Amino acid sequence: MSKENLDSDLWVDRYGDTMYRYTLVRVRDADAAEEIVQSTFVAALEASKSFKGRSSEKSWLFGILKHKIFDHFRRTKRYRSFDLLPGDDPDPLAYHPDGQWKQAPRDWRLDPEKAAENTQLIATLNGCMNRLSSKFRQVFVLKEIEGLSSKEICNEFNVKPTNLWVIMHRARNQLKKCLDVHWFNKT
């Protein structure tokens, strides 16, 4: 798409809902998601003269949106501690002292491509993500959904790599356990 094809008058109609849903999944706050999307459109309007057409209009807008989401996480991090506390493990009795499951979740034998197209599974996964603590959810989203490197996350939240690994391990286990209960026992 060339610079001439940018049509800011249609951005909200074309991309607004998708950008809002994308943001809401990541920040879990409707007001914040709306504000982030609005600030994305404002930033895009201000930067439209620098759009070189090397990507689609949608990709360009989502690139700006991702930066705005990360800026949101930066602003809110000062109010959150990312140190692991004893209460951060919701079920410490689920593990043996060596860290192994006492009762391992079952193997789902699931095709990831088909799972990504299953809207009910996606809704259940989103519900499970909403059950994570804010700390676990925020780090999980940045690592697994936004694709930030461990180094970037450790630098941003001033955590050690081992602490990040523990947070990710616990978040994944909580998600797997939640999906086991709320999805795989019902299918």
C-alpha positions as CSV (number, residue, x, y, z in Angstrom):
1,M,0.0,0.0,0.0
2,S,1.4,3.4,-0.9
3,K,1.2,6.6,1.1
4,E,-1.6,7.8,-1.1
5,N,-3.8,4.8,-0.2
6,L,-3.8,5.6,3.5
7,D,-7.4,6.5,4.4
8,S,-7.5,7.6,8.0
9,D,-11.2,8.4,7.7
10,L,-11.9,4.6,7.4
11,W,-9.5,3.4,10.1
12,V,-12.0,3.1,12.9
13,D,-14.6,1.3,10.7
14,R,-12.0,-1.0,9.1
15,Y,-9.8,-1.8,12.1
16,G,-11.3,-0.4,15.3
17,D,-13.2,-3.4,16.6
18,T,-10.3,-5.8,15.8
19,M,-7.8,-3.5,17.4
20,Y,-10.0,-3.1,20.5
21,R,-10.4,-6.9,20.9
22,Y,-6.7,-7.5,20.3
23,T,-5.9,-4.9,23.0
24,L,-8.5,-6.1,25.5
25,V,-7.1,-9.6,25.4
26,R,-3.7,-8.2,26.4
27,V,-4.6,-5.5,28.9
28,R,-7.8,-7.0,30.4
29,D,-9.3,-3.6,31.0
30,A,-12.0,-2.2,28.7
31,D,-11.3,1.5,29.5
32,A,-7.5,1.0,29.0
33,A,-8.1,-0.9,25.8
34,E,-10.3,1.8,24.4
35,E,-7.7,4.5,25.4
36,I,-4.8,2.6,23.9
37,V,-6.7,2.1,20.6
38,Q,-7.6,5.8,20.5
39,S,-4.0,6.8,21.2
40,T,-2.9,4.5,18.4
41,F,-5.1,6.3,15.9
42,V,-3.9,9.7,17.1
43,A,-0.2,8.5,16.8
44,A,-0.9,7.1,13.3
45,L,-2.5,10.3,12.2
46,E,0.6,12.2,13.4
47,A,2.9,9.7,11.7
48,S,1.0,9.3,8.5
49,K,3.4,11.5,6.6
50,S,6.2,9.1,7.4
51,F,4.3,6.0,6.2
52,K,6.4,4.6,3.4
53,G,4.0,1.9,2.1
54,R,6.4,-1.0,2.9
55,S,3.6,-2.8,4.7
56,S,-0.2,-2.8,4.6
57,E,-2.1,-0.1,6.4
58,K,-3.4,-2.7,8.9
59,S,0.1,-4.1,9.7
60,W,1.4,-0.5,10.1
61,L,-1.5,0.3,12.5
62,F,-1.0,-2.9,14.5
63,G,2.7,-2.1,14.8
64,I,1.9,1.2,16.4
65,L,-0.8,-0.5,18.6
66,K,1.8,-3.1,19.9
67,H,4.1,-0.2,21.0
68,K,1.2,1.5,22.7
69,I,0.3,-1.7,24.6
70,F,3.9,-2.1,25.7
71,D,3.9,1.6,26.8
72,H,0.8,0.8,28.9
73,F,2.6,-2.1,30.6
74,R,5.6,0.2,31.3
75,R,3.3,2.8,32.9
76,T,1.5,0.3,35.1
77,K,4.6,-1.7,36.1
78,R,5.6,0.9,38.7
79,Y,2.4,-0.1,40.6
80,R,3.1,-3.9,40.5
81,S,5.7,-6.0,42.1
82,F,7.1,-8.8,39.9
83,D,8.8,-10.6,42.7
84,L,7.4,-14.0,43.4
85,L,5.5,-14.2,46.7
86,P,4.4,-17.3,48.6
87,G,0.8,-16.8,47.5
88,D,1.7,-16.6,43.8
89,D,1.5,-20.4,43.5
90,P,-2.3,-21.1,43.8
91,D,-1.8,-24.8,44.4
92,P,1.6,-25.5,46.0
93,L,0.4,-29.0,47.0
94,A,0.1,-29.9,43.3
95,Y,3.9,-30.4,43.1
96,H,6.4,-32.7,44.7
97,P,9.4,-31.0,46.4
98,D,11.4,-31.7,43.2
99,G,9.0,-29.6,41.2
100,Q,7.3,-32.5,39.4
101,W,3.5,-32.7,39.2
102,K,1.8,-35.0,41.8
103,Q,-0.9,-35.7,39.2
104,A,0.2,-34.6,35.7
105,P,-2.4,-33.0,33.4
106,R,-3.4,-35.4,30.6
107,D,-1.9,-35.2,27.1
108,W,-4.5,-33.3,25.0
109,R,-3.2,-34.6,21.6
110,L,-4.4,-31.5,19.9
111,D,-3.6,-30.1,16.5
112,P,-2.5,-26.4,17.2
113,E,-3.7,-25.2,13.8
114,K,-7.2,-26.6,14.3
115,A,-7.3,-25.4,17.9
116,A,-6.5,-21.8,16.7
117,E,-9.6,-21.8,14.6
118,N,-11.9,-23.1,17.4
119,T,-13.7,-20.0,18.7
120,Q,-15.1,-21.8,21.8
121,L,-11.6,-23.0,22.8
122,I,-10.2,-19.5,22.2
123,A,-13.0,-18.1,24.5
124,T,-12.2,-20.7,27.1
125,L,-8.5,-19.9,26.9
126,N,-9.2,-16.2,27.3
127,G,-11.3,-17.0,30.4
128,C,-8.4,-19.0,31.8
129,M,-6.0,-16.2,31.1
130,N,-8.3,-13.9,33.0
131,R,-8.0,-16.2,36.0
132,L,-4.2,-15.7,36.1
133,S,-2.9,-13.1,38.5
134,S,-2.1,-9.8,36.9
135,K,1.6,-10.4,37.3
136,F,1.5,-13.8,35.6
137,R,-0.9,-12.7,32.9
138,Q,1.1,-9.6,32.0
139,V,4.4,-11.5,31.7
140,F,2.7,-14.4,29.8
141,V,1.1,-12.0,27.3
142,L,4.4,-10.2,26.7
143,K,6.4,-13.4,26.3
144,E,4.0,-15.8,24.5
145,I,1.6,-13.5,22.6
146,E,3.7,-10.4,21.9
147,G,6.9,-12.4,21.4
148,L,9.2,-10.2,23.5
149,S,12.5,-11.8,24.4
150,S,13.2,-13.0,27.9
151,K,16.0,-10.4,28.1
152,E,13.6,-7.6,27.2
153,I,11.0,-8.7,29.8
154,C,13.7,-9.1,32.5
155,N,15.1,-5.6,31.8
156,E,11.6,-4.0,31.6
157,F,10.4,-5.5,34.9
158,N,13.8,-5.8,36.7
159,V,13.5,-9.6,37.3
160,K,16.1,-12.2,37.0
161,P,15.9,-14.8,34.2
162,T,15.2,-17.6,36.8
163,N,12.3,-15.6,38.3
164,L,10.9,-15.0,34.8
165,W,11.2,-18.7,34.1
166,V,9.3,-19.6,37.3
167,I,6.6,-17.1,36.4
168,M,6.2,-18.5,32.9
169,H,6.2,-22.1,34.2
170,R,3.5,-21.4,36.7
171,A,1.4,-19.4,34.3
172,R,1.6,-22.2,31.7
173,N,0.7,-24.8,34.3
174,Q,-2.2,-22.8,35.6
175,L,-3.5,-22.4,32.0
176,K,-3.1,-26.1,31.3
177,K,-4.9,-27.0,34.5
178,C,-7.7,-24.5,33.8
179,L,-8.1,-25.7,30.2
180,D,-8.2,-29.3,31.5
181,V,-11.1,-28.5,33.7
182,H,-13.0,-26.0,31.6
183,W,-12.5,-27.3,28.1
184,F,-11.2,-30.8,27.8
185,N,-13.5,-32.3,30.4
186,K,-16.4,-30.9,28.5
187,T,-15.4,-31.9,25.0
